[in-house]
């Protein structure tokens, strides 16, 4: 959830496909890495490349 919140705050509404991909991830380490990526990425496209 924190990944989605960070993305929403930085970039606005998150496309459904990207949201679904993130919600399907259960690995805590991967989610932690994605949270960091959400904070430092320049764009949603840049973030999506880290998936």
Phi and psi restraints in degrees (range 20) as a CNS / XPLOR table:
assign (resid 1 and name C) (resid 2 and name N)
       (resid 2 and name CA) (resid 2 and name C) 1.0 -65.4 20.0 2
assign (resid 2 and name N) (resid 2 and name CA)
       (resid 2 and name C) (resid 3 and name N) 1.0 -29.7 20.0 2
assign (resid 2 and name C) (resid 3 and name N)
       (resid 3 and name CA) (resid 3 and name C) 1.0 -64.1 20.0 2
assign (resid 3 and name N) (resid 3 and name CA)
       (resid 3 and name C) (resid 4 and name N) 1.0 -47.3 20.0 2
assign (resid 3 and name C) (resid 4 and name N)
       (resid 4 and name CA) (resid 4 and name C) 1.0 -64.4 20.0 2
assign (resid 4 and name N) (resid 4 and name CA)
       (resid 4 and name C) (resid 5 and name N) 1.0 -39.6 20.0 2
assign (resid 4 and name C) (resid 5 and name N)
       (resid 5 and name CA) (resid 5 and name C) 1.0 -63.7 20.0 2
assign (resid 5 and name N) (resid 5 and name CA)
       (resid 5 and name C) (resid 6 and name N) 1.0 -43.6 20.0 2
assign (resid 5 and name C) (resid 6 and name N)
       (resid 6 and name CA) (resid 6 and name C) 1.0 -62.8 20.0 2
assign (resid 6 and name N) (resid 6 and name CA)
       (resid 6 and name C) (resid 7 and name N) 1.0 -43.4 20.0 2
assign (resid 6 and name C) (resid 7 and name N)
       (resid 7 and name CA) (resid 7 and name C) 1.0 -64.3 20.0 2
assign (resid 7 and name N) (resid 7 and name CA)
       (resid 7 and name C) (resid 8 and name N) 1.0 -43.4 20.0 2
assign (resid 7 and name C) (resid 8 and name N)
       (resid 8 and name CA) (resid 8 and name C) 1.0 -63.4 20.0 2
assign (resid 8 and name N) (resid 8 and name CA)
       (resid 8 and name C) (resid 9 and name N) 1.0 -41.4 20.0 2
assign (resid 8 and name C) (resid 9 and name N)
       (resid 9 and name CA) (resid 9 and name C) 1.0 -65.4 20.0 2
assign (resid 9 and name N) (resid 9 and name CA)
       (resid 9 and name C) (resid 10 and name N) 1.0 -39.1 20.0 2
assign (resid 9 and name C) (resid 10 and name N)
       (resid 10 and name CA) (resid 10 and name C) 1.0 -80.7 20.0 2
assign (resid 10 and name N) (resid 10 and name CA)
       (resid 10 and name C) (resid 11 and name N) 1.0 -40.8 20.0 2
assign (resid 10 and name C) (resid 11 and name N)
       (resid 11 and name CA) (resid 11 and name C) 1.0 -121.7 20.0 2
assign (resid 11 and name N) (resid 11 and name CA)
       (resid 11 and name C) (resid 12 and name N) 1.0 -1.7 20.0 2
assign (resid 11 and name C) (resid 12 and name N)
       (resid 12 and name CA) (resid 12 and name C) 1.0 87.3 20.0 2
assign (resid 12 and name N) (resid 12 and name CA)
       (resid 12 and name C) (resid 13 and name N) 1.0 -161.1 20.0 2
assign (resid 12 and name C) (resid 13 and name N)
       (resid 13 and name CA) (resid 13 and name C) 1.0 -53.7 20.0 2
assign (resid 13 and name N) (resid 13 and name CA)
       (resid 13 and name C) (resid 14 and name N) 1.0 137.7 20.0 2
assign (resid 13 and name C) (resid 14 and name N)
       (resid 14 and name CA) (resid 14 and name C) 1.0 -95.6 20.0 2
assign (resid 14 and name N) (resid 14 and name CA)
       (resid 14 and name C) (resid 15 and name N) 1.0 130.1 20.0 2
assign (resid 14 and name C) (resid 15 and name N)
       (resid 15 and name CA) (resid 15 and name C) 1.0 -57.3 20.0 2
assign (resid 15 and name N) (resid 15 and name CA)
       (resid 15 and name C) (resid 16 and name N) 1.0 143.4 20.0 2
assign (resid 15 and name C) (resid 16 and name N)
       (resid 16 and name CA) (resid 16 and name C) 1.0 -55.9 20.0 2
assign (resid 16 and name N) (resid 16 and name CA)
       (resid 16 and name C) (resid 17 and name N) 1.0 -41.1 20.0 2
assign (resid 16 and name C) (resid 17 and name N)
       (resid 17 and name CA) (resid 17 and name C) 1.0 -62.2 20.0 2
assign (resid 17 and name N) (resid 17 and name CA)
       (resid 17 and name C) (resid 18 and name N) 1.0 -41.8 20.0 2
assign (resid 17 and name C) (resid 18 and name N)
       (resid 18 and name CA) (resid 18 and name C) 1.0 -67.8 20.0 2
assign (resid 18 and name N) (resid 18 and name CA)
       (resid 18 and name C) (resid 19 and name N) 1.0 -42.6 20.0 2
assign (resid 18 and name C) (resid 19 and name N)
       (resid 19 and name CA) (resid 19 and name C) 1.0 -59.0 20.0 2
assign (resid 19 and name N) (resid 19 and name CA)
       (resid 19 and name C) (resid 20 and name N) 1.0 -45.9 20.0 2
assign (resid 19 and name C) (resid 20 and name N)
       (resid 20 and name CA) (resid 20 and name C) 1.0 -62.1 20.0 2
assign (resid 20 and name N) (resid 20 and name CA)
       (resid 20 and name C) (resid 21 and name N) 1.0 -40.8 20.0 2
assign (resid 20 and name C) (resid 21 and name N)
       (resid 21 and name CA) (resid 21 and name C) 1.0 -62.6 20.0 2
assign (resid 21 and name N) (resid 21 and name CA)
       (resid 21 and name C) (resid 22 and name N) 1.0 -42.2 20.0 2
assign (resid 21 and name C) (resid 22 and name N)
       (resid 22 and name CA) (resid 22 and name C) 1.0 -68.3 20.0 2
assign (resid 22 and name N) (resid 22 and name CA)
       (resid 22 and name C) (resid 23 and name N) 1.0 -43.4 20.0 2
assign (resid 22 and name C) (resid 23 and name N)
       (resid 23 and name CA) (resid 23 and name C) 1.0 -65.2 20.0 2
assign (resid 23 and name N) (resid 23 and name CA)
       (resid 23 and name C) (resid 24 and name N) 1.0 -22.4 20.0 2
assign (resid 23 and name C) (resid 24 and name N)
       (resid 24 and name CA) (resid 24 and name C) 1.0 -79.5 20.0 2
assign (resid 24 and name N) (resid 24 and name CA)
       (resid 24 and name C) (resid 25 and name N) 1.0 -10.7 20.0 2
assign (resid 24 and name C) (resid 25 and name N)
       (resid 25 and name CA) (resid 25 and name C) 1.0 -85.1 20.0 2
assign (resid 25 and name N) (resid 25 and name CA)
       (resid 25 and name C) (resid 26 and name N) 1.0 126.1 20.0 2
assign (resid 25 and name C) (resid 26 and name N)
       (resid 26 and name CA) (resid 26 and name C) 1.0 -109.9 20.0 2
assign (resid 26 and name N) (resid 26 and name CA)
       (resid 26 and name C) (resid 27 and name N) 1.0 -14.3 20.0 2
assign (resid 26 and name C) (resid 27 and name N)
       (resid 27 and name CA) (resid 27 and name C) 1.0 -73.3 20.0 2
assign (resid 27 and name N) (resid 27 and name CA)
       (resid 27 and name C) (resid 28 and name N) 1.0 116.2 20.0 2
assign (resid 27 and name C) (resid 28 and name N)
       (resid 28 and name CA) (resid 28 and name C) 1.0 -58.6 20.0 2
assign (resid 28 and name N) (resid 28 and name CA)
       (resid 28 and name C) (resid 29 and name N) 1.0 -37.5 20.0 2
assign (resid 28 and name C) (resid 29 and name N)
       (resid 29 and name CA) (resid 29 and name C) 1.0 -65.6 20.0 2
assign (resid 29 and name N) (resid 29 and name CA)
       (resid 29 and name C) (resid 30 and name N) 1.0 -42.1 20.0 2
assign (resid 29 and name C) (resid 30 and name N)
       (resid 30 and name CA) (resid 30 and name C) 1.0 -64.6 20.0 2
assign (resid 30 and name N) (resid 30 and name CA)
       (resid 30 and name C) (resid 31 and name N) 1.0 -41.4 20.0 2
assign (resid 30 and name C) (resid 31 and name N)
       (resid 31 and name CA) (resid 31 and name C) 1.0 -64.8 20.0 2
assign (resid 31 and name N) (resid 31 and name CA)
       (resid 31 and name C) (resid 32 and name N) 1.0 -38.4 20.0 2
assign (resid 31 and name C) (resid 32 and name N)
       (resid 32 and name CA) (resid 32 and name C) 1.0 -62.6 20.0 2
assign (resid 32 and name N) (resid 32 and name CA)
       (resid 32 and name C) (resid 33 and name N) 1.0 -43.9 20.0 2
assign (resid 32 and name C) (resid 33 and name N)
       (resid 33 and name CA) (resid 33 and name C) 1.0 -64.5 20.0 2
assign (resid 33 and name N) (resid 33 and name CA)
       (resid 33 and name C) (resid 34 and name N) 1.0 -39.0 20.0 2
assign (resid 33 and name C) (resid 34 and name N)
       (resid 34 and name CA) (resid 34 and name C) 1.0 -68.3 20.0 2
assign (resid 34 and name N) (resid 34 and name CA)
       (resid 34 and name C) (resid 35 and name N) 1.0 -34.9 20.0 2
assign (resid 34 and name C) (resid 35 and name N)
       (resid 35 and name CA) (resid 35 and name C) 1.0 -62.5 20.0 2
assign (resid 35 and name N) (resid 35 and name CA)
       (resid 35 and name C) (resid 36 and name N) 1.0 -44.4 20.0 2
assign (resid 35 and name C) (resid 36 and name N)
       (resid 36 and name CA) (resid 36 and name C) 1.0 -61.3 20.0 2
assign (resid 36 and name N) (resid 36 and name CA)
       (resid 36 and name C) (resid 37 and name N) 1.0 -43.6 20.0 2
assign (resid 36 and name C) (resid 37 and name N)
       (resid 37 and name CA) (resid 37 and name C) 1.0 -62.6 20.0 2
assign (resid 37 and name N) (resid 37 and name CA)
       (resid 37 and name C) (resid 38 and name N) 1.0 -37.5 20.0 2
assign (resid 37 and name C) (resid 38 and name N)
       (resid 38 and name CA) (resid 38 and name C) 1.0 -62.7 20.0 2
assign (resid 38 and name N) (resid 38 and name CA)
       (resid 38 and name C) (resid 39 and name N) 1.0 -33.0 20.0 2
assign (resid 38 and name C) (resid 39 and name N)
       (resid 39 and name CA) (resid 39 and name C) 1.0 -76.7 20.0 2
assign (resid 39 and name N) (resid 39 and name CA)
       (resid 39 and name C) (resid 40 and name N) 1.0 -36.4 20.0 2
assign (resid 39 and name C) (resid 40 and name N)
       (resid 40 and name CA) (resid 40 and name C) 1.0 -102.6 20.0 2
assign (resid 40 and name N) (resid 40 and name CA)
       (resid 40 and name C) (resid 41 and name N) 1.0 -11.3 20.0 2
assign (resid 40 and name C) (resid 41 and name N)
       (resid 41 and name CA) (resid 41 and name C) 1.0 -66.7 20.0 2
assign (resid 41 and name N) (resid 41 and name CA)
       (resid 41 and name C) (resid 42 and name N) 1.0 146.4 20.0 2
assign (resid 41 and name C) (resid 42 and name N)
       (resid 42 and name CA) (resid 42 and name C) 1.0 -79.8 20.0 2
assign (resid 42 and name N) (resid 42 and name CA)
       (resid 42 and name C) (resid 43 and name N) 1.0 -21.5 20.0 2
assign (resid 42 and name C) (resid 43 and name N)
       (resid 43 and name CA) (resid 43 and name C) 1.0 -158.1 20.0 2
assign (resid 43 and name N) (resid 43 and name CA)
       (resid 43 and name C) (resid 44 and name N) 1.0 168.4 20.0 2
assign (resid 43 and name C) (resid 44 and name N)
       (resid 44 and name CA) (resid 44 and name C) 1.0 -63.7 20.0 2
assign (resid 44 and name N) (resid 44 and name CA)
       (resid 44 and name C) (resid 45 and name N) 1.0 -37.2 20.0 2
assign (resid 44 and name C) (resid 45 and name N)
       (resid 45 and name CA) (resid 45 and name C) 1.0 -62.1 20.0 2
assign (resid 45 and name N) (resid 45 and name CA)
       (resid 45 and name C) (resid 46 and name N) 1.0 -42.9 20.0 2
assign (resid 45 and name C) (resid 46 and name N)
       (resid 46 and name CA) (resid 46 and name C) 1.0 -62.2 20.0 2
assign (resid 46 and name N) (resid 46 and name CA)
       (resid 46 and name C) (resid 47 and name N) 1.0 -42.6 20.0 2
assign (resid 46 and name C) (resid 47 and name N)
       (resid 47 and name CA) (resid 47 and name C) 1.0 -63.2 20.0 2
assign (resid 47 and name N) (resid 47 and name CA)
       (resid 47 and name C) (resid 48 and name N) 1.0 -46.4 20.0 2
assign (resid 47 and name C) (resid 48 and name N)
       (resid 48 and name CA) (resid 48 and name C) 1.0 -59.3 20.0 2
assign (resid 48 and name N) (resid 48 and name CA)
       (resid 48 and name C) (resid 49 and name N) 1.0 -30.2 20.0 2
assign (resid 48 and name C) (resid 49 and name N)
       (resid 49 and name CA) (resid 49 and name C) 1.0 -65.5 20.0 2
assign (resid 49 and name N) (resid 49 and name CA)
       (resid 49 and name C) (resid 50 and name N) 1.0 -20.9 20.0 2
assign (resid 49 and name C) (resid 50 and name N)
       (resid 50 and name CA) (resid 50 and name C) 1.0 -85.7 20.0 2
assign (resid 50 and name N) (resid 50 and name CA)
       (resid 50 and name C) (resid 51 and name N) 1.0 -5.1 20.0 2
